[in-house]
Amino acid sequence: MLFQRVKPLDQILATAEKKSLKRQLGPIQLTLMGVGAIIGTGIFVLTAEAGQKAGPGMMIAFVIAAVVCGLAALAYAELASMIPVAGSAYTYTYGVLGEGLAWIVGWALVLEYAIAAGTVAVGWSGYMNGFLLHTNFFGLVSEGALALPEPLRSGPYAGGSFNLLAFLISIVITLLLIVGTSKSAKVNAALVAIKIVALSAFILIAVPAASTPNFHPFLPNGWGSPLGGIGVLGAAASIFFAYVGFDAVSTAAEETKNPNRNIPIGLIGSLAVCTIFYLLVGYGAAGAIGIQPLFGPDGIAFHPGSPEMAAACKGSEALVCSKEPLAHVIRMLGHGSIGNWIGGAAVIALPSVILVMIYGQTRIFFTMSRDGLLPGGLARLHPRFNTPHVLTLITGVAVSLFAAMFPVGLLADITNSGTLFAFMMVSIGVMVLRVREPQRPRPFRTPLVWIICPLAMLGCLMLFLNLGAITLKLFFGWAAIGLVVYFAYGRRKSHLANGTEAA
């Protein structure tokens, strides 16, 4: 039943033309969008999370995650160039594997985009709270005078009550996206430049300070095991979040000029740039001051984002406890003012990632609504700004609530579960389409497709199983809810099933 109702690719393209978004993004904007989505909370915040799981072995985790993402990127590039419409993995699955699986993928992408936006908002809040705690605002106030009360700095699972700043930044970004895509892209380009400067400054200071003893023991938690959620593989499953933003580029296909050429450039170019930065930053963070995990009385490392971890970190200067690890490293090296500037750069720049993630989520919902699987009124465009304002507002409010209540580690792992599942479906779709429609034009062809795509599937499955038992239970619970919604509404209202298309 899940494999029924395959929507022909030509029909997908025709549907998009009937109710389409304005094409206004070029290759440079797409690459900056990818870099903007990739370089963010993953490297600015989740470095500490990965360190708690793997210690200095997180360096290997960065490489594993990069390889898996690179394989998935090659599959994404082929389908994105063939099907240049909004919807990302949801649209690709609809055109290859059928409506039922497409719905599951679209439902899973809520975890990738909406939850990811909340994750980044929590990461931004950590840097902003740290900045307010350490700044004297150019001598105008005493240090720490601007800091929020501690209960308002984090959610209930991380030792606080309500993450006020994470809530507010999500609302602000939502309003910016309602104003328009073009304005948002221009803001994003400026924020990407700030992030690159901040990471470059960190690398120049931290890498020369790296010391060999700080890398020992290199694998304090070993390699890890399926469902364990710790070790190198557990860290790779978490740090995968640091790379997944590249596929947000594919969700912008319908708003891209010359997508057959520009989408592959944006996907692969942004991933290559960010991988180099990540390896250098990870080496500098681990080598400069050390990044060993905190262990419980039973000798097992605490799970990041747990109440036990929050309690163990009370008053600790350990890097794995920091909510602003890169700024923390620089301050520990004796460069307090530079650390504050890096923290300030993160405060300014991380909202670009929230922007891209909420943007991607609304475009997926837009496409599902256009197909009849969600109410058509959700896809209504604003008469002045020409953006799906209803979807954007609903998504933004949900993101703000996630960010206010949950810790960054838990949100990141939930995000990864949806992302990895979607990547597996895309890899399958590439192979199926090579057999079913071998003559269809492919502006970008995945090289060695019968090697690359199976390896991408296996890599994604390996990381998926290492997210931990709690995360996987949440994923399958969310999928079950999605199936109920599909059979209660989407399957009956589908335009494909009823022989109609969106007006």
CORKA-V599393 format. One record per residue. PHI is phi in whole degrees, 0 to 359 (none if undefined). Layout:
# CORKA-V599393
PHI + PHI
This chain:
# CORKA-V599393
none + 291 + 264 + 278 + 58 + 282 + 272 + 305 + 299 + 296 + 289 + 300 + 294 + 293 + 299 + 298 + 290 + 289 + 220 + 248 + 264 + 290 + 277 + 213 + 252 + 256 + 297 + 292 + 298 + 294 + 296 + 295 + 297 + 297 + 297 + 298 + 283 + 283 + 281 + 190 + 300 + 307 + 267 + 285 + 237 + 288 + 304 + 293 + 298 + 295 + 296 + 294 + 275 + 230 + 63 + 299 + 297 + 299 + 300 + 294 + 298 + 300 + 292 + 301 + 297 + 295 + 296 + 298 + 293 + 297 + 297 + 294 + 297 + 295 + 292 + 301 + 298 + 293 + 289 + 295 + 284 + 280 + 236 + 280 + 228 + 293 + 124 + 54 + 299 + 300 + 296 + 298 + 294 + 299 + 276 + 235 + 252 + 114 + 294 + 299 + 292 + 297 + 299 + 300 + 295 + 300 + 294 + 293 + 292 + 299 + 294 + 290 + 263 + 295 + 293 + 297 + 299 + 295 + 301 + 293 + 298 + 294 + 298 + 298 + 300 + 299 + 291 + 294 + 296 + 295 + 296 + 295 + 286 + 255 + 270 + 252 + 52 + 61 + 83 + 280 + 224 + 284 + 301 + 90 + 294 + 269 + 293 + 287 + 303 + 304 + 299 + 264 + 267 + 205 + 281 + 296 + 279 + 248 + 95 + 245 + 236 + 204 + 278 + 296 + 293 + 297 + 296 + 292 + 294 + 295 + 294 + 298 + 296 + 300 + 296 + 297 + 291 + 294 + 296 + 155 + 295 + 298 + 297 + 297 + 297 + 292 + 297 + 300 + 300 + 292 + 290 + 299 + 300 + 296 + 296 + 297 + 298 + 297 + 293 + 297 + 296 + 299 + 299 + 297 + 267 + 281 + 298 + 296 + 274 + 298 + 232 + 304 + 302 + 290 + 266 + 241 + 289 + 284 + 235 + 297 + 249 + 69 + 274 + 87 + 212 + 307 + 72 + 284 + 81 + 231 + 81 + 298 + 292 + 296 + 293 + 297 + 296 + 282 + 289 + 307 + 304 + 291 + 248 + 290 + 300 + 301 + 282 + 297 + 299 + 292 + 290 + 266 + 302 + 287 + 250 + 251 + 285 + 49 + 297 + 300 + 263 + 279 + 298 + 301 + 299 + 295 + 296 + 285 + 296 + 294 + 294 + 295 + 299 + 288 + 300 + 299 + 299 + 296 + 297 + 292 + 294 + 298 + 296 + 295 + 295 + 289 + 278 + 284 + 230 + 86 + 212 + 268 + 288 + 261 + 246 + 277 + 300 + 276 + 81 + 258 + 296 + 297 + 277 + 304 + 86 + 270 + 301 + 296 + 295 + 298 + 292 + 294 + 273 + 302 + 77 + 273 + 262 + 298 + 298 + 291 + 265 + 285 + 271 + 220 + 300 + 291 + 296 + 298 + 301 + 294 + 296 + 295 + 276 + 92 + 248 + 300 + 292 + 293 + 301 + 294 + 293 + 295 + 299 + 295 + 296 + 296 + 300 + 285 + 266 + 301 + 303 + 297 + 288 + 302 + 302 + 293 + 290 + 296 + 304 + 298 + 296 + 294 + 288 + 290 + 300 + 302 + 291 + 295 + 293 + 296 + 273 + 89 + 280 + 232 + 306 + 298 + 298 + 294 + 272 + 298 + 267 + 293 + 297 + 261 + 269 + 59 + 238 + 286 + 291 + 295 + 299 + 297 + 293 + 299 + 298 + 298 + 295 + 298 + 300 + 298 + 288 + 303 + 295 + 287 + 250 + 244 + 282 + 295 + 296 + 296 + 298 + 297 + 293 + 297 + 303 + 297 + 298 + 293 + 295 + 297 + 297 + 297 + 297 + 297 + 295 + 296 + 298 + 296 + 300 + 300 + 292 + 299 + 290 + 297 + 278 + 285 + 227 + 295 + 271 + 295 + 302 + 233 + 304 + 233 + 250 + 297 + 290 + 49 + 302 + 279 + 251 + 297 + 293 + 299 + 294 + 297 + 298 + 295 + 297 + 295 + 296 + 301 + 292 + 303 + 288 + 260 + 284 + 107 + 296 + 298 + 297 + 293 + 297 + 296 + 298 + 291 + 295 + 295 + 297 + 295 + 299 + 299 + 296 + 298 + 297 + 297 + 286 + 278 + 228 + 301 + 295 + 280 + 266 + 307 + 296 + 295 + 291 + 268 + 73 + 237 + 229 + 298 + 288
